[in-house]
Amino acid sequence: MPQKKIVILGTGGTIAGVSLPGKSGAYDAAKLSVDDLLKHSPALTAAGLSVVSEQVAQVDSKDMEVAIWQRLLGRSMHWLAQDDVAGLVVTHGTDTLEETAYFLHHVLAPRKPVVFACAMRPADAHDADGPKNLTDAIRVASMAGARGVLAVCAGQVHSALDVQKIHPTRLDAFSSGDAGVLARVEQSGQIFMLRDWPLQDAPLSQRDIQRVVEARVWPRVEIITSHAGADGVMLQALLSATSSKASGPSPLQGVVVAATGNGTVHHRLEAALLQAQSLGVRVAIASRCALGQGATPPKDAKAYALDLPPVKARIALMVELMLTAGSRP
């Protein structure tokens, strides 16, 4: 029987960062290669597994771009299609991890595990958390029955659908909200399941996935927040900036409203949304609340609600517009 492989795809982030001399707590992200991380991380391989690595990108995740998502999607498809690959691990910065993970969940819906590993401290810190997170991610990726896009941080296993960064400095910077974590990885390496692996979105067709991989221009979708005193000035500025200059930004095609409460929107902003809709802009409503993401759209806005936080709702709307509104690679 051929030996099963775990493939590590590197994208940079704090897990690959190095400290800045003479500056306490300061560091540069995305300086070490994924091969460097494997050299300095103990006990990475599980029995009967081999580890293969590939550098997909080298970026501080605050600077994540859709072009990197496309490369990561393409390489993930390549490796997951191979029978001897048990699963993937993606090293990634924490700032936009939830977005990249949700993108793969939504577009790829993999039946094999794709596990994100990250860190809150640089690789050369005396108490670096990256090596354990990477080791734990490999353990999860090699676990029998594991599936879907997951994230491992501080001994907790999250679903890409639920995970959100909730703290800027804590080692356990992520939460799965009301849904709760999927599993815990103990110091011994044992994995204790707390609920079943996540239900997958219906996978896109291979043709549609390829369109996402190859798209040269993505639909412009922006996030606008409803708040006390909100009006339509920001939305009107976006419409003006993207409609009057042929050489300027691409036209605004969608707006996600980070709405108050259960999808409520200030009446002045709602009026501006109706105007945008009359110009063909798609409007989606998501709650800005950290927990309980359900949102009911305002009845007059003719918008639709997404049971996702705003940054993930934006990804879902971008992909939908790309595939259904005539966008072509």
Secondary structure, 3 states (H helix, E strand, C coil): CCCEEEEEEEEECHHHCEECCCCCCCEECCCCCHHHHHHCCCCCCCCCEEEEEEEEEEECHHHCCHHHHHHHHHHHHHHHCCCCEEEEEEECCCCCHHHHHHHHHHHHCCCCEEEEECCCCCCCCCCCCHHHHHHHHHHHHCCCCCCEEEEEECCEEEECCCCEECCCCCCCCEECHHHCCCEEECCCCCEEECCCCCCCCCCCCHHHHHHHHHCCCCCEEEEEECCCCCCCHHHHHHHHHHHCCCCCCCCEEEEEEEEECCCECCHHHHHHHHHHHHCCCEEEEEECCCCCCCCCCCCCCCCEECCCCHHHHHHHHHHHHHHHCCCCC
